[in-house]
Amino acid sequence: MVNWFEKRCLLAPDHIAIIDGDTGERWSYREAEIRACRVAGYLQSHGVAKGDRVALLSRNDVCYFDLLFACGKLGAIFVPLNWRLSANELRYILDDCTPKAVVIHDDMQTLWDGEASPYKVISISDAEYEAALQSDISPAVTEQVHSSDPFAIIYTGGTTGKPKGVVLSHASIFWNSVNTVLSWNLTSNDITPTYMPMFHTGGLNALSLPVLQIGGTVIVSKAFDADKTIELINREHCTIILLVPTMYHMLIKSPLFAATDFPAMHTFLSGGAPCPHTVYQAFVAKGLNFKEGYGLTEAGPNNFYIHPEMAAIKIGSVGKPMILNDIKITDSEGEETKPGEVGEIMLRGGHLFESYWRLPEATAQAFTDGWLHTGDLGRKDEDGYFYIMGRKKDMIITGGENVYPLEVEHLIRQHPSVKEAVVVGLPDDKWGEVVAAVVVTLEGSELDEEQLREYCACSIGKYKVPKKFFYVDELPKTPVGKIDINRIVQSYS
């Protein structure tokens, strides 16, 4: 398979490829390619070969590109780790993917438990890593890399509480980028800041890789701050940005938002969760182009295109299928729905994932005749524009992060003072949804909200810990004895 990043670096060696949004440091395409080549040689010197996994624990940083493109040269598999998870959760993922090496950024060291590790542990701050970046070492590639070979494994939450590794091949990532460039009309003049975490497909594949493929510039920033983001957008003449609704909520509340016209920006893009109409209205009032997208780790994540002018008319629509993928809405019998009818969103195209890591049955269940079951609900109007109507059963999206209630429920129910518990998502203007727990305690026990919150925080990522706790004597049930989720959501919304 042709290495597109190497070819891009040959075509535009002096163009700026990557900028550190926090320090301002810049790397040209030539410099980015040199870094990737030297890191590949360094990994190979430590025994990393085709098919081996290389994990990374880091906030957004240039090292994501160092390691991704280094793995691409070797045929190794890049595994970005969610640094918001607890040590136990990270350990489960590492045990599942069994990496040959784990690379840890300086500010992530506290998450590493310090126990003896069967993996080669590499610290970004180590003199050895820095020396490799300054050396002339290069990899001796002995095996050809094919388009169907795994390029990355991105772990997502599972409905049973166990993360699943989504295997993205070289072809999956390539076709998502090509599809995005063609459908969204990206050019080498585009400059995008990446605030979405790069361990997510949104941070890595939505804009970062497509912009690099076309020869533009990607700015990596570790943390989102509304005022600093606006200043960066204007200072670096950014043209397109992807944020989750929670970030947009904070952005439009900033006084700087009202004070600037964002002269270089042509598109503000929202993803990760349905966006409140108040955000649309704020951008329309300023005459700025704003639109929504839809995707998932298993597909893209880019699947739709809508012109910003049409997005202002058909508020809430994600548009029409992009050039190189197909989309349909099907009913419970697998038949396509009529315009206006709600059904499951089905996707097809070269950008789909290859498999779930070591889960052949789950992989087979995800497809029907080449079409991916998303588990999400949508509808199409008479003009062919699609709308997202729901989401995977029971899943909560809070600030762009996916939380599966069953995982949190299992944990809360294990507390010795808890009799019953149910976890739901409640509407929230800032976060889209907040995780809420309705709890029944054992008679005579004393368990306050802060104690339960601290208990949860010891075992799961902070974003999964319920922001709201409600104590009741009994959970409402349906006539057949099941917990009445709809009634609970209605009662506390």
Disulfide bonds with the S-S distance in Angstrom:
none
